[in-house]
Amino acid sequence: MNEKLLEVKDLVIHYFTDDEEACAVNGISFDLKEQEVVGFVGETGAGKTTTALGIMGLVPAPPGKVLNGEIIFEGKDIVKLSEAELRKIRGDKITMIFQDPMTSLNPVLTVGEQIAEVILLHNKISRKEAIERAKEMLEMVGIPGERHEEYPHQFSGGMKQRVVIAIALACSPALLIADEPTTALDVTIQAQVLALMKRLKTDLKTSMIMITHDLGVVAEICDKVAIIYAGEIVEFGTLAEIFEDHRHPYTEGLFNSIPDLDVDVARLPVIKGLMPAPTNLPDGCKFYPRCPYATERCKNENPDRVTITDTHIVRCHLFRSAESIKET
Amino acid sequence: MDSSKRHKARNNSIWADTARRIRKNKMAMLSLTILIILIICAVFAKWIAPYQYDAQNLKEAFAYPNWKHLLGTDNLGRDIFSRIIYGGRISLSVGLIAVGIAVVIGGGLGAIAAFYTKADNIIMRFMDVFMAIPSLLMAMAITTALGSGTRNMMIAIGISSMPQYARVMRASVLTVKEQEFVEAAKSIGCSNKMMIIRHILPNAFAPLLVQATLGVGNAILSASTLSFLGLGIQPPTPEWGSLLSTGRIYIRQYWPMTFFPGLAIMLVVYALNILGDGLRDALDPKLKN
């Protein structure tokens, strides 16, 4: 149906410190089609944000380093672009919303100026026109345009996040990366922001990568879901496939740990153990120390991607692809 | 929200907020008033001073304060009040310009050191070397090398007090640099230059401003000290330090010659210190009310 907008192939990003090497992203591959929303779900430190920074070309170097892989965006490999070329893409074609709206606005500039800044950076228009555009953007995210002369501290958290969204969308980007956009907000504001993003998704036809650890948010807005564990996508599929027919033991654990209103339990089932430190990943399957179905094979051999359906991919020894079943 | 309230809420940047808060601080406002009066006196010295600073009248030498000479006369019968007002021109401008030099060079170097990690070590170790030498000794060395005179004195004092500004600026930029809005600015395609000028410096400047107000007092004292030692302003040009130093000889017999210039120096230093304190409090968001 739609064209491929972004193609990430075998991305490996490690952080190097004096005495350690942190393997933050270990071979992530996925495609993103136009107008599609992909959710990245995983624990803190699973490599979600690093992947996003990689796509923006913003991996802090040093200590970060892209060791392998390609990020093809509109036919160009972002990994190989120069800083000046990246600057042209950032804010114009790909933008990012950061986790904490409280700190992602500059306290000494008015919100109008901050929105106008990104417009001025990427369009040849006058300052006055840019401010006008900024006002329109504010209106679009539901803030009265005349408040463009106010400073960030005069806005509430939810409104700040709307301003951040307005900045991110000011140049009508092809791809919006939202890094836990609702985590720092309380629930009612979360709902507002999500509703806004959903509306913008249909109105502006922007593709999005939604990074979150809240499966509720994913269900609300995403078309496809990538479950990320220790720098790998362990399961990738459409929303229905992940929610109704998830295969990977980790995904199963995640869903089991969501409280169910109908069932009264004293203690939620948790995935035992902790995620391995990225400086010291186990050989074989990264999940085997915590996996209830772990076998000897899991300990020694890292599973390959197994295709279950065209859209559903899982990384686990328990499953075999349709083709390999036919062969045996 | 009605329109008047909205209007009030506007333009509430940190600077406007700070101005509002400092207006509440009575001591700081008093200090500011004193400073403004002194600066006006210095600027309009020609019209305010009752006598020329070098007008001698040996018949009236060593006069105690009276209606003709408000603060008395010195050993050559020159009016001390006029000399202090004219002296303020030099002392205040030396103070402000020397600090200006220190803030621009020191602050600039500090910002560069913080922003470009590769330059950090080179610049800051260089600053450490500067810091290891007592600043007065440094200033003396520089004036000796460059020769005395107002301009050289400003340069000497500016350079010798530069390292502390570099330190303050570096620390401040390092904190601001790690904040998320800087990364956000990067993510919209800001160039390094834009980022430093628009996003980092305005947010990192507050501590430097406080340091500078405190520094002006120090610079005036250093200038006075250098002049006192004969390395700064040469007579007959009046400068508070050199006024003190000439008065020193007569201190046992005739006190006004040392007392009033000393009072002027004290007044400025005190006012600047209180203003600096007030500014620091006003800029501290934790004390917001």
Chai-1 contact restraints between the chains, C-beta under 6 A:
chainA,res_idxA,chainB,res_idxB,connection_type,confidence,min_distance_angstrom,max_distance_angstrom,comment,restraint_id
A,M56,B,S187,contact,1.0,0.0,6.0,A-B,restraint_1
A,R87,B,G189,contact,1.0,0.0,6.0,A-B,restraint_2
A,R90,B,S187,contact,1.0,0.0,6.0,A-B,restraint_3
A,R90,B,G189,contact,1.0,0.0,6.0,A-B,restraint_4
A,G91,B,I188,contact,1.0,0.0,6.0,A-B,restraint_5
A,G91,B,G189,contact,1.0,0.0,6.0,A-B,restraint_6
A,M96,B,S187,contact,1.0,0.0,6.0,A-B,restraint_7
A,F98,B,E180,contact,1.0,0.0,6.0,A-B,restraint_8
A,F98,B,A184,contact,1.0,0.0,6.0,A-B,restraint_9
A,D100,B,E180,contact,1.0,0.0,6.0,A-B,restraint_10
A,T103,B,Q179,contact,1.0,0.0,6.0,A-B,restraint_11
A,T103,B,E180,contact,1.0,0.0,6.0,A-B,restraint_12
A,S104,B,E180,contact,1.0,0.0,6.0,A-B,restraint_13
A,S104,B,F181,contact,1.0,0.0,6.0,A-B,restraint_14
A,S104,B,A184,contact,1.0,0.0,6.0,A-B,restraint_15
A,L105,B,F181,contact,1.0,0.0,6.0,A-B,restraint_16
A,N106,B,F181,contact,1.0,0.0,6.0,A-B,restraint_17
A,N106,B,H199,contact,1.0,0.0,6.0,A-B,restraint_18
A,V108,B,S13,contact,1.0,0.0,6.0,A-B,restraint_19
A,V108,B,I14,contact,1.0,0.0,6.0,A-B,restraint_20
A,V108,B,P202,contact,1.0,0.0,6.0,A-B,restraint_21
A,V108,B,N203,contact,1.0,0.0,6.0,A-B,restraint_22
A,V118,B,I188,contact,1.0,0.0,6.0,A-B,restraint_23
A,L121,B,G189,contact,1.0,0.0,6.0,A-B,restraint_24
A,E149,B,R10,contact,1.0,0.0,6.0,A-B,restraint_25
A,Y151,B,N12,contact,1.0,0.0,6.0,A-B,restraint_26
A,Y151,B,S13,contact,1.0,0.0,6.0,A-B,restraint_27
